[in-house]
Each structure stands twice: as structure tokens, then as C-alpha cells.
Amino acid sequence: MSEGQGAQASSGSTPVDHHAHLMTSLQKYLKNMSNVLPRPYAGQDSNRLTLLYFVVSALDLVDKLDLVDRKQIIDWIYAQQVLPDSEDPSKNTARCGFRGGPFLGNDFNEDRKCVHHDQSHIAMTYTALAVLKICGDTPSADSPFSRVNKKAIINSLKHLQGPSGSFNPTAGESENDMRFVYCAAVISYMLGDFSGINIDSAVEYILKSTSYDYGMGQGPGQESHGGSTYCAVAALSLMNRLDALPNVPALVDWLLTRQVSGFQGRVNKPPDSCYSFWIGATLDILGKYDLVEFDLLKSFILSCSSMGGFAKMPTMPPDVLHTYMSLCGLSLGGYPGIKPIHGALGFSRDVADQFPNPWK
């Protein structure tokens, strides 16, 4: 018997079950984040729906949705819906959807007159719909959701798409890039209606944003990036246009060369836990995830575990975004205790399977 074994036997201690400890700590972290967000999140008040998505979808992945009040969450989300004006629906057609939080203090009220400058954000609409379905919102006769104004959201997408094929996140002049192309595609998929998107124009924008190395940038002429490549490929998948990709083997090669233990988002950058999803899910959509060195990736992700959550890199504090993306990255490799995810939709297959495929 070695000295170490003897010491363990004499002390009566048992080996630590690191997996069980990780999952227990994770559940506590997510429960705490669902109640009160720490002070550093104060500046993200306009993104509260997205923060909620990270927490709630993470709880779904570890099968612990019972830790939150789902009805309360559903009601809160519907309070963020920007509806057509009850007297003149054309007054705010381009602004319908979901806002990121209760900036004006309004409750959900279908008869409320629209408030000047109150408008939705395309990313908040995406995460609102996802969380509603994760929390079990029941479908109505004409919508996958109980109280979503599907027609208003589809009409608003028509106003958000610009001549380049990209989308603005809000009505009026603003930034436009690959992130919002993805948001438009996933919203349309969840609502089962792509009539709000000019698909050919969106595909053209994606192809023009393909770089010399066959990765995708946020827009034409921009550097290939793991996040924008995911948004582009996932959008093509959801729009049933993956066959438009010009050189899949070269794209797969670019994606695989991003692994440097964990995945990096761009050439010559350090690994970051969130790219275990952005890069990993892109490979999953392309049917090439088996080429990932998952044991190496898993070791990096677990090294980012901190105080119950996951950080961007080892030694950094955890946050809800990197916690969720790390769980998704582990899920793609079949890590125990985490549900399988749908690569293009970004949440569990349990939830994804509730949406009929509009292309079948």
C-alpha cells in the first residue's frame, strides 16, 4: 500500500466525486442567477431576456427546470411583448416583437396603445420565444405559443431586412450583421413561417461574407470569426439552404484548426469556453463533430469551471453566457448529465422537437 493510499484509508475519507460536485454546484449557481443577478450585470439591463435565456435553457439542459417558477417567467416574458397599436396597427408595424426588459414598467395588455419609441429587438424576440417554449408555454390554434402575436412579428421582420440581405436588430437605422440574420432565421423557424424573410437575399449576404479561408465574418470583407460562422451556417440550415455553402471541406478545415485544446474564435487568439458551442455546433450542423478531439476540449471546458458556473478562461470569474455555452459544448460531446442539444437552434432537442420542421 502506498503512503497516499494508507493516509486515505486511515483518515476514513472517500474520493471526491468531481462530476457530482460539478453538477450540484452548477444547479446552485443557476438557481442563484435566476433569483438575483450580481452587480456587474446592471449594465446589461436591456438584455435581461437574453440573460434569462442562458439561465433557463441551462437549467433545462441539466433537467432542473423545477428550480424556477415557469408560469411566473412566462407571464414576465409576455409583459415584454410589443404589440400592434390597438387603434392603428400600422403605427408601429416595424417595432413589434419583444423588448429586452420592462424599461417602461408596462404589464402585458393587448389593448394598450403603443408608446412612442417603445420597440422590440430581434435578439430579444428570439430568446423570448425560446424561453417560452422551454418553460412549456402552450400553443394556440394559429401559433406555437399561447399569446404571441405571430403575424405582427413576421411583419416586423420584413421591415428589419435591409437591401444587403442582412437585418437590423431594431426599426430604423442601426447596426446590421450576421447575428441578426441568424435571429431572423430562428424566429421564422420557431413560428413556422418564413414569409417575413427574403431568403435569397439573406443567403447572398452570407455568401458575400465568406472570407478567403471559407470562414464567415460579420459582414462582407470582414475577418472570419467563430461566432459569425456559426450564425451563418445555422441560418442556412434553418432556411434549408446549406447546399449554398461554396466549399464545405475548406470550411470544416478552418473550423477544426480553431482547436488549440479548447476552441479559439479567430486565428492566433487564446481558447475561450464559449467557442466550444459556436465552433462545435457549426461542425455538428455540418455532420463533422466526430472530428473534434473532445477529450482535449472537455479538459479545457472543465478547467474553466469556477464557483458553480463556467468562465471564459481558467482563473476568470464565471458568467451566465459562458456557463450556458460551456454546457452546450459539453452536450455536443455527449457529456453525462446534460441533454443533447439541437445545433442550429441552440437549445435542447427535447424542446427543438416541439417545433414542426417547416421544410417537411
Helices and strands as residue ranges (DSSP letters): H 3-11, H 18-35, G 39-47, H 48-61, G 65-67, H 70-78, E 81-82, G 89-95, E 97-98, H 122-134, H 150-160, H 178-191, H 199-208, H 226-238, G 242-244, H 248-256, H 275-285, G 289-291, H 294-303, E 305-306, E 309-310, H 320-332, H 349-352
